């Protein structure tokens, strides 16, 4: 099972790094530059070397560490307030954005929400944004908490910066899906289980309809380019999730082609690549990810260490060093 934890974090980072060079480009422009099949490997982008990831992975790792801190603090104090720890890690990330090397083109919604000094919730909304910045950072939640709890915590973490239901419900949905995939469930089975809880939330209709549309398109084997275009550009939460689900479903047994399908489209390529990578990486584990991608991936050893620590804490119940994760 530890291989699934590594697969989740490495997969999301790999999908992110693959998509970052072509974010904002049309599919036509991507193919003009990289050939008929589009981008097929890590490439340099905006001053960063090949294998460098974007803010999506930075914030996903912040989420992972926040979950670790929150759980360890609960074990020590019997007070469960993981969202505060995650918020703290997001604020630390925000402070790092003054460093040009650390600034990886984050979304304005996330920046303005964190700059406000107010922690958004589903009850006290920080804004009405349904951008995909909420869902792209919550896959690690599914490695930390079981089923319903993963969904609800994922919603909380996304609502810190995104106040529209279609901004935070996809995050909850992805979090629960990761839980099921890590436990050995199938992709379609995980979707079905996660839909059940999604339906109980107010404002779920838009997200649910996109998920059902993606699932239907994957079953009829429609032209992938047209199907992704039909689902949208991936700039908003429900579209990014739907595109990732579609790409994962049509390449269920092929991590490489799944993430390549997710990044080669006109839209938010690093976000859709990241979510697809998390899904297929958790489904199949680290061994499904091309080894040369892992070795070229920025900070891959630290990503593996965080995955190992999450497994030790959340699955084996081992407390981690407070020197490594001070609360």
NUFI-403448 format. One record per residue (C-alpha): residue in one letter; x, y, z. Coordinates in steps of 0.05 Angstrom, whole numbers, padded with zeros to 5 digits, always signed. Each point is the difference from the previous one (the first is absolute). Layout:
BEGIN
AXYZ...
//
This chain:
BEGIN
X+00000+00000+00000X+00058+00047+00012X+00013-00002-00075X-00069+00032-00010X+00019+00057+00047X+00063+00013-00040X-00038-00008-00065X-00051+00053+00021X+00051+00054+00017X+00049-00016-00055X-00057-00007-00050X-00030+00067+00015X+00069+00033-00004X+00017-00034-00066X-00067+00019-00032X+00010+00071+00024X+00071+00004-00027X-00022-00028-00067X-00057+00049-00008X+00035+00063+00026X+00037+00016-00065X-00064+00000-00041X-00050+00032+00047X-00038+00056-00035X+00017-00027-00069X-00050-00027-00050X+00005-00072-00023X+00019+00025-00069X+00058+00041+00028X+00023-00059+00043X+00003-00045-00061X+00034+00052-00042X+00056+00003+00051X+00006-00072+00023X-00027-00040-00058X-00063-00037-00019X-00006-00036+00067X+00013+00063+00040X+00045+00007+00060X+00027-00069+00021X+00053+00014+00053X+00022+00052+00050X+00021+00065-00033X+00031+00065+00024X-00053+00053+00015X+00002+00074+00018X+00071-00002+00026X-00008-00066+00038X+00035-00064-00021X-00035-00062-00025X-00033-00038+00056X-00016+00062+00041X-00071+00002+00026X-00049+00057+00012X-00038+00028+00059X-00047-00060-00005X+00053-00047+00028X+00028+00052+00048X-00069+00007+00032X-00014-00075-00003X+00063-00012+00041X-00021+00056+00047X-00067-00037+00008X+00036-00065+00014X+00045+00030+00054X-00059+00038+00030X-00038-00066+00006X+00061-00031+00035X+00006+00058+00049X-00075+00000+00014X-00002-00074+00014X+00061+00001+00044X-00028+00059+00038X-00065-00038+00011X+00038-00060+00026X+00037+00045+00048X-00056+00047+00023X-00065-00038-00018X-00022+00063-00037X-00016-00012-00073X+00009+00062-00042X+00039-00021-00061X-00029+00056-00043X+00038+00051+00043X+00066-00037-00012X-00014-00004-00075X-00018+00074-00001X+00066+00015+00035X+00039-00039-00053X-00038+00038-00054X+00020+00066+00032X+00073-00023+00003X-00005-00017-00074X-00030+00069-00013X+00059+00033+00035X+00048-00039-00044X-00029+00031-00063X+00046+00060+00008X+00056-00046-00023X+00002-00001-00076X+00024-00073+00000X-00058-00022+00044X-00053+00040-00037X-00030-00049-00050X-00056+00041-00030X-00054-00010+00053X-00072+00021-00013X-00022+00070+00021X-00059-00029+00039X+00045-00039+00046X+00048+00057+00009X-00053+00052+00016X-00036-00047+00048X+00063-00015+00039X+00021+00073-00001X-00067+00020+00032X+00018-00030+00067X-00068-00035+00004X-00007-00075-00004X-00059-00016-00044X-00051-00054+00019X-00062-00028-00033X-00041+00042+00050X+00040+00064-00005X+00021+00002-00073X+00064+00036-00018X-00025+00013-00071X-00044-00032-00053X+00056-00032-00040X-00006-00069-00030X+00070+00000-00029X+00037-00066+00000X+00052+00021+00051X-00040-00034+00055X-00003-00069-00031X+00071-00002-00026X+00030+00000+00070X-00044-00049+00038X+00019-00070-00026X+00045-00012+00062X-00061+00007+00045X-00022-00069-00025X+00065-00030+00026X-00014+00028+00069X-00073-00011+00016X-00053-00053-00014X-00058+00007-00049X-00052+00050+00025X+00052+00035+00043X+00046+00009-00059X-00056+00032-00040X-00018+00048+00055X+00071+00020+00016X+00015+00010-00074X-00060+00046-00005X+00026+00040+00060X+00070+00008-00028X-00025+00023-00068X-00050+00048+00031X+00058+00037+00033X+00010+00035-00067X-00058-00019-00045X-00071+00016+00022X-00044-00028-00055X-00026-00072+00009X+00031-00019-00067X+00066+00026+00027X+00000-00043+00063X-00045-00060-00014X+00046-00028-00055X+00056+00003+00053X-00041-00042+00047X-00018-00049-00055X+00073-00009-00021X+00021-00009+00073X-00050-00057+00011X+00018-00032-00067X+00073-00003+00021X-00020-00034+00064X-00037-00055-00038X+00055-00008-00052X+00053-00007+00055X-00043-00054+00031X+00000-00040-00064X-00067+00021-00030X-00008+00006-00076X-00004+00068-00034X-00073-00007-00019X-00017-00028+00068X+00034+00058+00034X-00039+00050-00042X-00066-00034+00018X+00016-00001+00075X+00021+00073+00000X-00062+00023-00038X-00043-00025+00058X+00028+00051+00049X+00005+00055-00053X-00075-00002-00008X-00011+00019+00073X+00034+00068-00008X-00037+00063-00019X+00020+00026-00068X+00026-00068-00025X-00039-00001-00065X+00052+00033-00045X+00056-00045+00024X-00043-00063-00004X-00022+00015-00071X+00072+00009-00023X+00021-00065+00033X-00057-00038-00033X+00016+00032-00067X+00073-00021+00005X-00019-00070+00019X-00049-00005-00059X+00051+00027-00050X+00051-00051+00023X-00049-00056-00012X-00018+00019-00071X+00074+00006-00020X-00010+00067-00035X+00059+00035-00031X+00042+00021+00060X+00016+00070-00025X-00074+00015-00013X-00021-00031+00066X+00048+00042+00041X-00022+00062-00038X-00072-00017+00017X+00017-00004+00073X+00033+00068+00000X+00068+00032+00010X+00011-00023+00071X+00006+00070+00028X-00056-00012+00050X-00006-00055+00052X-00053-00044-00030X+00032+00003-00070X+00070-00017+00025X-00027-00059+00039X-00043-00025-00058X+00058+00004-00050X+00045-00039+00048X-00053-00053+00011X-00011-00007-00075X+00074-00007-00015X+00010-00049+00058X-00059-00042-00023X+00021-00006-00073X+00071-00017+00020X-00016-00038+00064X+00059-00048-00006X+00050+00049-00029X+00027+00056+00045X+00044+00031-00054X-00053+00007-00054X-00052+00020+00051X+00039+00061+00023X+00022+00017-00071X-00073+00001-00021X-00015+00046+00058X+00054+00051-00017X-00009+00002-00076X-00061+00044-00005X-00019+00073-00005X-00004+00021+00073X+00028-00008+00070X+00047-00056-00018X+00041-00003+00064X-00062-00004+00043X-00034-00055-00040X+00066-00037-00005X+00011+00005+00074X-00069-00028+00019X+00006-00056-00052X+00069-00017+00026X-00026-00004+00071X-00057-00047-00020X+00041-00048-00043X+00060+00004+00047X-00043-00021+00059X-00036-00053-00041X+00063-00035-00024X+00055+00024+00046X+00069+00030-00011X+00022-00057-00046X-00050+00023-00053X+00035+00067-00008X+00058-00001-00051X+00064-00003+00041X+00035+00053-00042X-00056+00048+00016X+00008-00012+00075X+00076+00010-00004X-00008+00066-00039X-00056+00026+00045X+00018+00059+00044X+00009-00018+00073X-00021-00072-00011X+00037-00027+00060X-00036+00047+00047X-00067-00017-00032X+00014-00074+00013X+00019+00015+00072X-00065+00037+00013X-00039-00058-00031X+00037-00049+00045X-00013+00043+00061X-00074+00004-00016X-00003-00075-00006X+00036-00010+00066X-00045+00048+00037X-00068-00012-00030X+00004-00074-00016X+00049-00028+00050X-00015+00048+00057X+00073+00018+00011X+00012+00070+00029X+00051+00039-00040X+00058+00042+00026X-00023+00067+00026X+00067+00027-00023X-00021-00017-00071X-00072+00023+00009X-00002+00052+00056X-00071+00019+00019
//
